[in-house]
Amino acid sequence: MRRKFKLFLFLCLVLLSFKPLAAQDSIILSFDAFYEQVLRFHPLAKSANLLPDMAKMEIRTARGAFDPVISTQVFGKQTKGDNSYTYIEPQLKIPTLIGVDIKAGMDQSDGLQVSEEKSKYDPATQGSKQVQYQLFYAGVSIPVLRGLITDPRRNALRQAQLLQTLNEAEQVSLINKLFLASAKDYWDWQQSYQKFVLMQQNFALADIRLNFIKSRIKAGEEKPIDSVEAWVEYKRREALLAEAKVEFNNAALLLSNYLWDENGNAMQLAAIVMPSAKGSEFQKIDLDSIQALSKQAEAWHPEVQKLAVKLNQTELERKLALENLKPQLNLEYYPFQTYTAGSRDEVDGLFMKNYKFGATFYSSIFLRKERGKLQLTNYKIQQGKFYLQQGKREVLNNIIVAYNELNTLDQMMRIQQELVVNAGLLLVAEETRFESGESSLFLVNQRERSLIEAKSKLVELTAKYAKSKYQLQWASGTRLF
C-alpha cells in the first residue's frame, strides 16, 4: 500500500504541475527581447524607417524649383571671313516663394550686322560698321493674376511638406502592423510550446500507468483487460504528443521569419530557445483609460493621420485649380543699369533712359479644362471627408472591440482556472476510488482527459489574452517603436 500511495502522489504532482519539462540549459526568449530584435533588423522595419528620409528628399526636390538658375545663350555668324554678329546673353534667375522671379544678366553684341534691338541707339555712332555693345540689367517678372496666390512650384513644395507627415504616419502604421503580426505568432509559439509540455506530461503519465498496470497484472492484482485499456490510452497520448511536437516546431519556424541579424542574414530559432509567459499577466484597464485612448487615437492614429493628410493634399490641388481659373498676366520690368558702347561707358539711373518692360497675357476662352479640374477636386475633397469620417469610426470601434475581448477573455480565464482545479479534484477522487476497487481504469483515463482538455483550454485562453493586450495597443495606434 505504501508503494501505491507513493505512486499516487507522484501522479498527482505530475498532473497538477505546470512546470515545463525542458532542458536545464534552455534559453528563455521573452516577447520584449524578441520584438527588439525584430525592430532592429527586420527588412520591413528597415524599409519603414526609410520613409521619413524619403520625405525629406521629396521636400529637397520640391525646393529645387526655387534654386537660382544660370543660363547662357551664344549666337554667332561669319560671312566671308567677317564677323557678322556675335551675341552673348548670360542670365541669372532667382525664383522666390512669393511667385516673383528676379532676373539679372548681360547682353553683349559685337559685329558688322548687329540687330538694332540688340544695340544701343546712338546718333554719334550711326554709319559705323563695327558695333560693340554691352548691357547689364536687372529686373523682375511678376504674376499679376494667375500664379499670384499659388502656382505649381509652391503647390509641389507644400505637397512635399505634407508628404513628410504622411510618411511618418505610414512608418508608424507599417511597424505597428509588424508588431501585431509578430506578437500573434509569438503567442502562437508560446501556446504550442505549453501544449507540447502538457502532452509530454500526459504521455509520461500514461507510460508510468502502463508499466504500473503490467506489474499489478503480473502480481495478480489487476485484470489482464486493464493492460489493453492502458495500452490504448498510451498510444493515443503518444499520437497527441507527436502532433503537439509538430505544431511546436512549425510555430518556431513561422516565428523565425521575423528574425534577422545585423548583416541581413536570416536567423533560425535554436532548439534550446523557449518562450516566456511574460506579457500574458492580467492587466486591469478601466473604461476611463479606454475613453482617453480613444480620444487620442481619433487625432493621432496613423490611419486617421494618413486620411487627414490626403484630404489636405486634395485641398491644395483645389486651391491650385481655383487659381488656374484666372487669366495669366505676367508683367516684366528690367531697368538697365549700365552699358558700354564703343569706347564710352555710361550709367543710367533707374526708370531713366534705358529700361525694358513687357506683359504676357493668356486665357482659355471656355476654361473647360480648368473648370473640370476644379470640380474633380471638389468631388475628391467630399470623398476624402467621407473616408476620414469612416476611418475615425473604424478606429474607435476597433479599440472597443479589443477592450471587450480583453475583458471577456479575463472572465473566461478565471472560469477555466476553476474548471482546471475542479477537474483535478475529480481526478484525485477517481484515483482514490480506483485504488479501493470501486472504479475502473477507463474512468480514471476519462478524468485525466478532462483535466488535460481543461488545461489545454486554459493555455489557449492565456495566449488569446496576451494577443488581445497587444491587439489593443495596435488598435489605439500607439507608436510601438
C-alpha positions as CSV (number, residue, x, y, z in Angstrom):
1,M,0.0,0.0,0.0
2,R,2.9,2.3,0.7
3,R,4.1,1.8,-2.9
4,K,0.7,2.6,-4.2
5,F,0.5,5.7,-2.1
6,K,3.9,7.0,-3.4
7,L,2.8,6.3,-7.0
8,F,-0.5,8.0,-6.5
9,L,1.3,11.1,-5.0
10,F,3.7,11.2,-7.9
11,L,0.9,11.0,-10.5
12,C,-0.9,13.9,-8.8
13,L,2.2,16.0,-8.7
14,V,2.8,15.4,-12.4
15,L,-0.7,16.2,-13.4
16,L,-1.1,19.3,-11.4
17,S,2.3,20.8,-12.1
18,F,2.6,23.4,-14.8
19,K,6.4,23.4,-14.8
20,P,7.8,22.6,-18.3
21,L,9.9,19.5,-18.8
22,A,12.5,21.5,-20.7
23,A,16.3,21.1,-20.6
24,Q,18.1,22.9,-17.8
25,D,20.3,24.7,-20.3
26,S,17.4,26.1,-22.4
27,I,17.3,29.8,-23.3
28,I,14.2,31.8,-22.4
29,L,13.2,34.3,-25.1
30,S,10.7,36.9,-23.9
31,F,8.5,38.8,-26.3
32,D,10.2,42.1,-25.5
33,A,13.6,40.8,-26.4
34,F,12.2,39.1,-29.5
35,Y,10.5,42.3,-30.7
36,E,13.6,44.4,-30.1
37,Q,15.4,42.1,-32.5
38,V,12.6,42.4,-35.0
39,L,12.5,46.1,-34.7
40,R,16.3,46.5,-35.3
41,F,16.9,44.1,-38.1
42,H,13.6,43.0,-39.8
43,P,13.6,44.1,-43.5
44,L,10.1,45.6,-43.3
45,A,11.1,47.6,-40.2
46,K,14.2,48.9,-42.0
47,S,12.1,49.7,-45.0
48,A,9.6,51.7,-42.9
49,N,12.5,53.6,-41.3
50,L,13.5,54.9,-44.7
51,L,10.1,56.7,-45.2
52,P,10.9,59.9,-43.2
53,D,14.2,60.3,-45.1
54,M,12.5,59.7,-48.4
55,A,10.0,62.5,-47.5
56,K,12.9,64.9,-46.7
57,M,14.3,64.2,-50.1
58,E,10.9,64.9,-51.7
59,I,11.0,68.3,-49.9
60,R,14.5,68.9,-51.1
61,T,13.4,68.1,-54.7
62,A,10.5,70.5,-54.5
63,R,12.7,73.2,-53.1
64,G,14.9,72.7,-56.1
65,A,12.3,74.6,-58.2
66,F,13.3,77.7,-56.3
67,D,17.1,77.3,-56.8
68,P,18.9,80.1,-58.7
69,V,19.5,79.2,-62.3
70,I,22.3,80.4,-64.5
71,S,21.8,80.2,-68.2
72,T,23.7,81.4,-71.3
73,Q,22.9,81.8,-74.9
74,V,25.6,82.4,-77.5
75,F,24.8,83.1,-81.2
76,G,27.3,83.9,-83.9
77,K,27.6,84.3,-87.7
78,Q,30.6,84.6,-90.0
79,T,30.2,85.9,-93.6
80,K,33.2,85.7,-96.0
81,G,35.5,85.7,-93.0
82,D,34.0,88.7,-91.4
83,N,32.1,88.6,-88.0
84,S,28.5,89.4,-89.0
85,Y,27.4,89.3,-85.4
86,T,28.1,87.6,-82.0
87,Y,25.5,87.7,-79.3
88,I,26.3,86.5,-75.7
89,E,23.4,86.6,-73.3
90,P,24.2,85.2,-69.8
91,Q,21.4,85.4,-67.2
92,L,20.8,84.7,-63.5
93,K,17.2,83.8,-62.5
94,I,16.2,83.7,-58.8
95,P,12.7,82.3,-58.1
96,T,11.1,83.3,-54.9
97,L,8.4,81.8,-52.6
98,I,6.0,84.7,-53.4
99,G,5.9,83.9,-57.1
100,V,8.1,86.7,-58.2
101,D,11.2,85.9,-60.3
102,I,14.3,88.1,-60.0
103,K,16.4,88.2,-63.1
104,A,19.8,89.8,-63.8
105,G,22.1,89.4,-66.8
106,M,24.1,90.9,-69.6
107,D,23.5,91.4,-73.3
108,Q,26.8,91.6,-75.3
109,S,26.7,92.3,-79.0
110,D,29.6,92.5,-81.4
111,G,29.9,92.5,-85.3
112,L,29.0,94.2,-88.6
113,Q,25.4,93.2,-88.7
114,V,24.2,93.6,-85.1
115,S,20.4,93.8,-84.9
116,E,19.3,97.3,-83.9
117,E,17.3,95.9,-80.9
118,K,20.4,94.3,-79.6
119,S,22.4,97.5,-79.7
120,K,22.0,101.0,-78.2
121,Y,20.8,103.7,-80.4
122,D,23.4,106.5,-80.5
123,P,23.4,109.2,-83.3
124,A,27.1,109.7,-82.9
125,T,27.8,106.1,-84.0
126,Q,25.4,105.9,-86.9
127,G,27.2,104.8,-90.1
128,S,29.8,102.9,-88.1
129,K,30.2,99.3,-89.4
130,Q,31.6,97.7,-86.4
131,V,29.3,97.7,-83.3
132,Q,30.5,96.7,-79.8
133,Y,27.9,96.9,-77.1
134,Q,27.4,95.5,-73.6
135,L,24.3,96.0,-71.5
136,F,23.9,95.0,-67.8
137,Y,20.4,94.7,-66.5
138,A,18.3,93.5,-63.5
139,G,14.6,93.2,-63.1
140,V,11.6,91.2,-62.0
141,S,8.8,89.1,-63.5
142,I,5.5,89.4,-61.6
143,P,2.4,87.2,-62.0
144,V,-0.5,89.7,-61.5
145,L,-3.4,87.3,-61.8
146,R,-2.8,83.5,-62.2
147,G,0.1,82.5,-60.0
148,L,-0.1,85.3,-57.5
149,I,-1.5,83.3,-54.7
150,T,-0.1,79.9,-55.7
151,D,1.5,78.1,-58.6
152,P,2.7,74.6,-59.4
153,R,6.1,75.2,-57.8
154,R,4.7,76.4,-54.5
155,N,2.0,73.7,-54.6
156,A,4.6,71.0,-55.1
157,L,6.6,72.2,-52.1
158,R,3.5,72.2,-49.9
159,Q,2.5,68.8,-51.1
160,A,6.0,67.5,-50.3
161,Q,5.8,69.0,-46.8
162,L,2.5,67.2,-46.2
163,L,4.2,64.0,-47.6
164,Q,6.6,64.2,-44.7
165,T,3.7,63.9,-42.2
166,L,2.1,61.2,-44.4
167,N,5.3,59.1,-44.5
168,E,5.8,59.4,-40.7
169,A,2.2,58.1,-40.2
170,E,2.9,55.3,-42.8
171,Q,6.0,54.4,-40.9
172,V,4.1,54.1,-37.6
173,S,1.4,52.1,-39.4
174,L,3.8,49.6,-41.0
175,I,5.8,49.0,-37.9
176,N,2.7,48.6,-35.8
177,K,1.3,46.0,-38.2
178,L,4.7,44.2,-38.0
179,F,4.4,44.4,-34.2
180,L,0.9,42.9,-34.2
181,A,1.8,40.1,-36.6
182,S,5.0,39.2,-34.7
183,A,3.1,39.3,-31.3
184,K,0.4,36.9,-32.6
185,D,3.0,34.5,-34.0
186,Y,5.0,34.7,-30.8
187,W,2.0,33.8,-28.6
188,D,1.0,31.0,-31.0
189,W,4.5,29.7,-30.5
190,Q,4.1,30.1,-26.7
191,Q,0.8,28.3,-26.8
192,S,2.1,25.4,-28.9
193,Y,5.0,25.1,-26.5
194,Q,2.8,24.9,-23.5
195,K,0.6,22.3,-25.2
196,F,3.7,20.3,-26.1
197,V,4.8,20.4,-22.5
198,L,1.3,19.3,-21.4
199,M,1.3,16.5,-23.9
200,Q,4.8,15.4,-22.6
201,Q,3.3,15.2,-19.1
202,N,0.3,13.4,-20.4
203,F,2.4,10.9,-22.2
204,A,4.8,10.4,-19.3
205,L,1.8,9.7,-17.0
206,A,0.4,7.1,-19.5
207,D,3.7,5.4,-19.7
208,I,4.0,5.2,-15.9
209,R,0.5,3.9,-15.6
210,L,1.0,1.2,-18.3
211,N,4.1,-0.1,-16.6
212,F,2.3,0.0,-13.3
213,I,-0.7,-1.9,-14.6
214,K,1.5,-4.5,-16.1
215,S,3.3,-5.1,-12.8
216,R,0.0,-5.4,-11.0
217,I,-1.4,-7.9,-13.6
218,K,1.7,-10.0,-13.1
219,A,1.1,-9.9,-9.3
220,G,-2.5,-10.9,-9.9
221,E,-3.9,-7.7,-8.5
222,E,-5.5,-6.4,-11.8
223,K,-7.4,-8.0,-14.7
224,P,-5.5,-8.5,-18.0
225,I,-8.1,-6.4,-19.9
226,D,-6.8,-3.3,-17.9
227,S,-3.5,-3.6,-19.8
228,V,-5.3,-3.2,-23.1
229,E,-7.1,-0.1,-21.7
230,A,-3.7,1.3,-20.5
231,W,-2.0,0.5,-23.8
232,V,-4.7,2.1,-25.9
233,E,-4.5,5.2,-23.8
234,Y,-0.7,5.1,-24.1
235,K,-0.8,5.0,-27.9
236,R,-3.5,7.7,-28.0
237,R,-1.4,10.1,-26.0
238,E,1.7,9.2,-28.0
239,A,-0.1,10.4,-31.1
240,L,-1.2,13.6,-29.3
241,L,2.4,14.2,-28.3
242,A,3.7,13.7,-31.9
243,E,1.0,16.2,-33.1
244,A,1.9,18.8,-30.4
245,K,5.6,18.4,-31.3
246,V,5.0,19.1,-35.0
247,E,2.8,22.1,-34.1
248,F,5.5,23.5,-31.8
249,N,8.3,23.0,-34.4
250,N,6.2,24.6,-37.1
251,A,5.3,27.6,-34.8
252,A,9.0,28.0,-34.2
253,L,9.7,28.0,-37.9
254,L,7.0,30.7,-38.5
255,L,8.5,32.8,-35.8
256,S,11.9,32.6,-37.4
257,N,10.5,34.6,-40.3
258,Y,10.9,37.7,-38.1
259,L,14.5,37.1,-37.1
260,W,17.4,38.6,-39.0
261,D,20.9,39.6,-38.0
262,E,22.6,43.0,-38.4
263,N,24.1,41.8,-41.8
264,G,20.7,41.0,-43.2
265,N,21.1,37.2,-42.9
266,A,18.0,35.1,-41.9
267,M,18.2,33.6,-38.5
268,Q,16.7,30.4,-37.2
269,L,15.4,29.7,-33.6
270,A,17.6,27.2,-31.9
271,A,16.0,24.1,-30.4
272,I,17.0,25.2,-26.9
273,V,15.2,28.5,-27.2
274,M,11.9,28.5,-25.3
275,P,9.2,31.2,-25.0
276,S,8.3,33.1,-21.9
277,A,4.9,33.7,-20.3
278,K,5.9,37.3,-19.5
279,G,3.3,39.6,-21.1
280,S,0.3,37.4,-20.5
281,E,-0.3,38.7,-17.0
282,F,-3.6,40.2,-16.0
283,Q,-3.8,43.9,-16.7
284,K,-6.6,46.0,-15.3
285,I,-7.9,48.5,-17.8
286,D,-10.8,50.7,-16.8
287,L,-13.3,52.4,-19.1
288,D,-11.8,55.9,-18.4
289,S,-8.5,54.7,-19.8
290,I,-10.2,53.4,-22.9
291,Q,-12.0,56.7,-23.4
292,A,-8.7,58.7,-23.1
293,L,-7.1,56.2,-25.5
294,S,-10.0,56.6,-28.0
295,K,-9.7,60.4,-27.9
296,Q,-6.0,60.2,-28.5
297,A,-6.5,57.7,-31.4
298,E,-9.1,59.9,-33.0
299,A,-6.5,62.6,-33.5
300,W,-3.2,60.7,-33.7
301,H,-3.9,57.2,-35.0
302,P,-1.7,56.7,-38.1
303,E,-4.6,55.6,-40.3
304,V,-6.5,58.7,-39.3
305,Q,-3.5,60.9,-39.9
306,K,-2.9,59.4,-43.4
307,L,-6.5,60.1,-44.4
308,A,-6.3,63.7,-43.0
309,V,-3.1,64.4,-44.9
310,K,-4.5,63.0,-48.1
311,L,-7.5,65.3,-47.6
312,N,-5.2,68.3,-47.1
313,Q,-3.3,67.4,-50.3
314,T,-6.5,67.4,-52.2
315,E,-7.4,70.8,-50.8
316,L,-4.1,72.1,-52.1
317,E,-5.0,70.7,-55.5
318,R,-8.3,72.5,-55.3
319,K,-6.5,75.7,-54.4
320,L,-4.3,75.4,-57.5
321,A,-7.2,74.5,-59.7
322,L,-9.1,77.6,-58.5
323,E,-6.0,79.7,-59.2
324,N,-5.9,78.3,-62.8
325,L,-9.4,79.8,-63.5
326,K,-7.8,83.2,-63.6
327,P,-6.2,84.6,-66.8
328,Q,-2.5,84.6,-66.9
329,L,-1.0,88.0,-66.9
330,N,2.7,88.4,-66.2
331,L,4.5,91.8,-66.0
332,E,8.2,92.1,-66.6
333,Y,10.4,95.2,-65.9
334,Y,14.1,95.4,-66.4
335,P,15.8,98.8,-65.6
336,F,19.2,98.9,-67.4
337,Q,21.8,100.0,-65.0
338,T,25.0,100.4,-67.1
339,Y,26.1,99.9,-70.6
340,T,29.2,100.2,-72.7
341,A,29.0,101.3,-76.3
342,G,32.2,101.7,-78.3
343,S,34.8,103.2,-76.0
344,R,32.3,105.1,-73.8
345,D,30.9,103.9,-70.5
346,E,27.6,105.4,-69.4
347,V,25.4,105.0,-66.3
348,D,21.7,105.5,-66.4
349,G,19.5,105.7,-63.3
350,L,16.5,103.6,-62.5
351,F,13.4,104.5,-64.6
352,M,15.5,106.8,-66.7
353,K,16.7,106.4,-70.3
354,N,17.2,102.6,-70.6
355,Y,14.8,100.0,-69.5
356,K,12.7,97.2,-70.9
357,F,9.2,96.1,-69.9
358,G,6.7,93.7,-71.2
359,A,3.4,91.9,-70.5
360,T,2.2,88.4,-71.2
361,F,-1.4,87.5,-71.3
362,Y,-3.1,84.1,-71.8
363,S,-6.5,82.8,-71.1
364,S,-8.6,79.9,-72.4
365,I,-12.0,81.0,-73.7
366,F,-14.2,78.3,-72.3
367,L,-12.0,77.2,-69.4
368,R,-13.3,73.6,-69.7
369,K,-10.1,72.0,-68.6
370,E,-9.8,74.3,-65.6
371,R,-13.4,74.0,-64.6
372,G,-13.3,70.3,-64.9
373,K,-10.2,70.0,-62.7
374,L,-11.8,72.2,-60.1
375,Q,-15.0,70.2,-59.9
376,L,-13.0,67.0,-59.8
377,T,-11.0,68.2,-56.8
378,N,-14.3,69.2,-55.1
379,Y,-15.5,65.6,-55.5
380,K,-12.2,64.3,-54.2
381,I,-12.5,66.5,-51.2
382,Q,-16.0,65.2,-50.4
383,Q,-14.7,61.7,-50.9
384,G,-11.8,62.3,-48.6
385,K,-14.1,63.6,-45.9
386,F,-16.2,60.5,-46.1
387,Y,-13.1,58.3,-45.9
388,L,-11.9,60.3,-42.9
389,Q,-15.3,60.0,-41.1
390,Q,-15.4,56.3,-41.7
391,G,-11.8,55.8,-40.7
392,K,-12.3,57.5,-37.4
393,R,-15.3,55.4,-36.7
394,E,-13.4,52.2,-37.5
395,V,-10.5,53.2,-35.3
396,L,-12.8,53.8,-32.3
397,N,-14.7,50.6,-32.8
398,N,-11.5,48.6,-33.1
399,I,-10.5,49.9,-29.7
400,I,-13.8,49.0,-28.1
401,V,-13.7,45.5,-29.7
402,A,-10.2,44.9,-28.4
403,Y,-11.3,46.1,-24.9
404,N,-14.4,43.9,-24.9
405,E,-12.4,40.9,-26.0
406,L,-9.8,41.6,-23.3
407,N,-12.4,41.7,-20.5
408,T,-14.2,38.7,-21.8
409,L,-11.1,36.6,-22.0
410,D,-10.2,37.7,-18.5
411,Q,-13.5,36.3,-17.2
412,M,-13.1,33.1,-19.3
413,M,-9.7,32.5,-17.9
414,R,-10.9,32.8,-14.3
415,I,-13.7,30.3,-15.1
416,Q,-11.3,28.0,-16.8
417,Q,-8.9,28.1,-13.9
418,E,-11.7,27.0,-11.6
419,L,-12.5,24.2,-14.1
420,V,-8.9,23.0,-14.0
421,V,-8.9,22.9,-10.2
422,N,-12.2,21.0,-10.1
423,A,-11.1,18.6,-12.9
424,G,-8.1,17.9,-10.8
425,L,-10.2,17.2,-7.7
426,L,-12.4,14.8,-9.7
427,L,-9.3,13.0,-10.9
428,V,-8.0,12.7,-7.4
429,A,-11.3,11.3,-6.2
430,E,-11.4,8.9,-9.1
431,E,-7.9,7.7,-8.4
432,T,-8.9,7.1,-4.8
433,R,-11.9,5.0,-5.9
434,F,-9.7,3.1,-8.3
435,E,-7.3,2.2,-5.6
436,S,-10.1,0.9,-3.5
437,G,-11.5,-1.1,-6.3
438,E,-14.7,1.0,-6.7
439,S,-13.7,2.4,-10.2
440,S,-12.1,1.3,-13.4
441,L,-9.0,2.4,-15.3
442,F,-11.4,3.6,-18.1
443,L,-13.0,6.2,-15.8
444,V,-9.6,7.3,-14.5
445,N,-8.4,7.9,-18.0
446,Q,-11.6,9.9,-18.7
447,R,-11.0,12.1,-15.7
448,E,-7.4,12.6,-16.9
449,R,-8.6,13.5,-20.3
450,S,-11.0,16.1,-18.8
451,L,-8.2,17.6,-16.8
452,I,-5.8,17.7,-19.9
453,E,-8.6,19.3,-22.0
454,A,-9.2,21.9,-19.3
455,K,-5.5,22.7,-19.1
456,S,-5.2,22.9,-22.9
457,K,-8.2,25.3,-23.0
458,L,-6.6,27.4,-20.3
459,V,-3.3,27.6,-22.3
460,E,-5.3,28.7,-25.4
461,L,-7.2,31.4,-23.4
462,T,-3.9,32.7,-21.9
463,A,-2.4,33.0,-25.4
464,K,-5.5,34.8,-26.7
465,Y,-5.5,37.1,-23.7
466,A,-1.9,38.1,-24.4
467,K,-2.6,38.6,-28.1
468,S,-5.7,40.8,-27.1
469,K,-3.4,43.0,-25.0
470,Y,-1.2,43.7,-28.0
471,Q,-4.3,44.0,-30.2
472,L,-5.5,46.8,-28.0
473,Q,-2.1,48.6,-28.3
474,W,-2.3,48.2,-32.1
475,A,-5.9,49.4,-32.3
476,S,-5.1,52.5,-30.3
477,G,-2.4,53.5,-32.9
478,T,0.2,53.9,-30.2
479,R,3.7,54.3,-31.6
480,L,5.3,50.9,-30.8
481,F,8.9,51.8,-31.5
